[in-house]
Amino acid sequence: MKKILITLAATLALTASTSWAQQVLRLSHNAAPGNPKAEASLKFAELVAQKTDGRIKIEVGGSAQFGDDVESLTNMRLGTLAFSTNSQGSTAGIVPEFNVIGLPFLFRDLEHAYTVVDGPVGDMMKKAADSKGLVVLALWDNGIRHTSNNKRPIVKPEDLEGIKVRTPADTMTIDIFKALGANPGPLAFSELYIALQQGVFDGQENPLMNIYTSKLHEVQKYISLTGHKYETTPLLASKMIWAGLSKADQEAIREAAVEAGKLNREMSLAADAELRKKIADAGVQFNEVDQAAFAARTKPVYDKWSKQFPDLVKLIVSEAGK
């Protein structure tokens, strides 16, 4: 009888320990500490723990600690990484529809962009990503992008001719800078500072928040406010891992993604207003551009992508009121 009771107690203890076991899932991103993407990722982890009563813990690996964006996408599709606050450009390498959000000079400002991507355009992105083994939990913000370089102020499109510009590994950005006469080339964001410092590239393009938090302004002389495109930060989940979660936990994670996205967007909006002075005080020269001339030079980009995704381009242009 004593042996039976001991065995029963051990079985109950094992069952209790298994039922209360915490599931640890990893989230990867490439941003530096203080970046809206980095801060919102930490907030997302905090909210998931709260909303799942501690059943799920998100371990956040920033600054490409768990791999760069491309590697993270591969690992999510293999089911070895749960989440990534990824870049639009890298995501577009797997889900090419994401390129269309980056059509040149499409949005007036950040809030205009949010209105568009939170509607039918975002729904189409979710459907396209699902077919590639990725779940879009939310479309966070990665800002309106500007151009920096070490050669000269960029005021008109002709000023870009011959300048070596680092871009993300996405076709849309490369198309834009080719249309403007630059010499674009892709490189992982984690390698960008050194590449600029060593003169591998003359310049790059990013929102001010990325330029500042990754200290790119330390190795650039000029920032031209081209505002040439907008990008989201897709918060993605591995479809394989997602399918193994309970419906209740899935709902909690989706809620956390949306709530953390509000922090991300608030920080991004504030960054555009605050960082120009900080970067200028560090010695970087800012200049405005003739945006109408830039937009005219990039019209062929619309023609190209309208052939590849006619319905999606028509939808996003309509939603943007163009």
N, C-alpha and C positions, 0 to 999 in steps of 0.2 A: 504493500500500500504506500509506504514511504517513497519507494522508487517511482511509483506512478505519479505521486504528487509532485516530486522533483521534476519529472519529465514534463508534466503539465505546466508547471511554473515556468520552465525554460522555454516551452513552446509559446506561452502567452507573452513572455518578455521579447522573444524574437519577433512575434507578430506586431507588437506595439512599436518596437524599434523600426520595423520596416514601414509601418503605416505612417510614422512620423518622420521618415527620412526626408531630408531636404534635397531637392533637385537643384544642382548647380549648373547653370547654362552660361556660356561665354558670349560676350558681345564685343565685336572688334570695330575700331575706327582709326582714322589716320591723323586726327586733329591734335594740336598741342593743347596743354592745359589752359583753361580760360577761354578757349574758343566756344562759341555757342553750341556747336556740335558736341564738344567734350562735356560741357556742363549739363546739357540736356540728356546726354547718355547716362550720366551719374544720377540725374533726377529720375530717369526711366527705371533704373535699377532699384532705386529707393521705393518708387511707387509700386513696382511689381512685388517687392517683398511685402509691402503693406497690404496690397489688394489680394494677395494669395495667402495671407496669414503666415508668411514665412515658408510656405511650401516650396517656393521657387526663389532662388538667389541668382541674380545676374552678376557675373564677374566681368567687369569692364576692362578691356585692354586698349588703352589709347596710344597715340603716336605710333601706330602700326605694330604694337607689341605682339599681337596675335596674327600678324601678316598685313600686307598692304591691301588695298581695296580689291584688286583683281584676285589675289590669293583668297581673300575672304569670300568672295562670290563662289569660287571653285569649291571651297570647303563647305559652304552652306548647301550647295547642290549635291555634295557627297554625303551630307548629313553629319559632318564632323565639327561644325560650328553652328550655333543656334541663331545668332543675330549679328547684324552689322548695320551701323549708321554709315552707309556707303556714299560714294559720290555718284552724281548723275552720269558723268562721263563713263566711268567704269561699268556702271549698271547697264548703260546703253550698249556695251560690248556684248552683253548676253541678251538684253531685251532692247533691240534697236529702236523701238517706239519711243523710248525715253529721250532720244536725240531731239525729237520734235519740240519738246519743252524749251530747248535752247535755241530756237530760231532767232536770228539776229534782230535786235531792236523791236521786240514784240510787245514788251510790257513797259508802261510808264514808270512804275515804281514797284516796290516790294508788295504793298497791299493789293495792287492790281494783279500781280502774279498769284498771290494767295487765293484770290477770288476765283481765278481761272483753274488752278490745279486742284482746288477743293471740290470741283464740280464734275461734269461728265468726262473731262480730260483725265482726271485722276482715276475715275472708274475704268477707263480704257487701259491705263497703265497697270492697274491691279490685275485685270484680266490677262494682259499680255505676260506679266511676270509669273502668274500662276502656271502658265503653260511651260515655263522654263524652270520649274521647281523652286520658285521663290514666292513668298507671301509678303505683299506690301502692307505693313501695319500703319504707316503714316508717311506723308510727304512733308518732311521738315524743310528748313530753309538753308540754302548755301549762297544766297546773296546775288546781287547784280554785280557783274564782273567788270573790272577796269584793267588797263594795260600799263605795266611798268617796264622800264628799260634803262640801260646805261649809256645810250648813244645820244639821244636828243629828245626834246618834247615832241609828242605826237599830237599834232593839231589837225592835220588833214590826212586822208588815206595815203597820199604819196609819201608821207613821212615814215611809213612802215616798210617801205620797199627795202629789201635786203636785210632787215633786222631778224635775227634768229630768236624766235619766240617759243618758249616751252609751253606746251599745252597738256591737258590731261589726255589720256588715250581714248578720246572719243572723236568720231568722224565729224560731228557738227562743228566743233571748235576749230578743227583743222581746216574744214571747208571755209569758215568765216575768215580766218587769217590768210588763207591762200587767195581768197577773193579780194582781200585788202592789200595784197602784194607783199606780205611778210614771208618769212621762211620758217614755218611752224614745224615743231617736232615734239612727239610725246615723251614724257618722262614721269616716273612715279613721284608723287608729291613729297614722299619722305626723302628723296634724293635732290630736291630742288634747291635748297639753300646752298649746298656745296657746289652744284652745277653753276649757279649764278656767281658765286664767289670765285670760282675758277675760270669763269668766262666761257664755259661750254655753251651757254645761251646768253644773248644780250638782254633778254627780258622775259616776261611771263605775264599771265593774266589770271586775276583772282579778285574776289571781293576784298574790301579793306580789312575785314575781320580776319581773314586768312593771312593776309600780308602782315598784319601787325602781330598776331599771336605766334606766328612761325618766324617772326623777325626778318622777313624778306626785305623790309625797308632798309635793313642794315647793309645790304649788298645791291641796292638799286638807287639811282640818282633821280629818276623822273617817274611820276605817276600821272598818266593821262586819263581823265575821267571819260573813257569811251562808252561805258555802260552798254557794251555790245551784246550781252546776253544775260539771261537769268538761269540759275540752276537750283534745283531742289536738292535736299539730302534725303534720299529714300531710306526709311528705317525698314529693313528687310528681315524676314525670318526664313530659316530653312523649312521648306515644305515637308521634308521627311520628319524632322523633329517636331514641327508644329502638329502634325497628324497624331503624334503620340501623346499630346497634352489633352487634358479633360476640357470639355466645353466651357466649364466655369473658369478654368485657368486661361483659356484662350480669350475669353471675354475680358478678364481682368487685365491681361497683357495689352489688348487693344485699347482699353481705357487708359492705361498708363502711357501708351505711345502717344495718344492724342493730347493728354495733359502735359507730358514732357515737351511735346511739340510746341505748345503755347509759350513755354519758357524759351525754347530755341528761337522762335520768331520774335519774341519781345527783345531778346538780346541782340538779334541781328538788326532789328530796326534801330535800336539805340546805338549800335556800333557805327552805322553809317553817319550818324549825327556827331559822334564823339571822336572818332579815330582820326579824322582828317587833320585836326589840330595837333594831335599827339605825333603823328607821322611827320607832319611839316616841321614841328619843333625839333625833330631828330635830324633835320637837314635835307629832307626830300622835297623836290620842287613839284608842285601840282600845276596842272593846266586843264582848262576846258577844251572841248573839241567841237568841230563843225559836224554835229551828229547826223544832220541831213545828208551830207556828202558821204559819210560812212554807210548809212542805210542804203543809199543809191547803189554803192559799189557791191553791196551784199545781196542785191535782188536775185542774182543767179542761184544763190543758196536756196531760196524759196522754190525756184523752178525745179531744182534737183530733187528736193525732198517731197515736193508735190507729186512727182512721178512715182516715188517709192511708197509713200503713205498718203494717197490722195484724200481719203475720208478723214484721217486724223489731222492732217494739215488744215483742211477746210474747217474742221471743228474747232481747233485751237485758235485759228485766225478769227473765226466768228465769235468765239467766246471772249477773245481779247478786244473785240470791237474794231478790228482793223478793216 
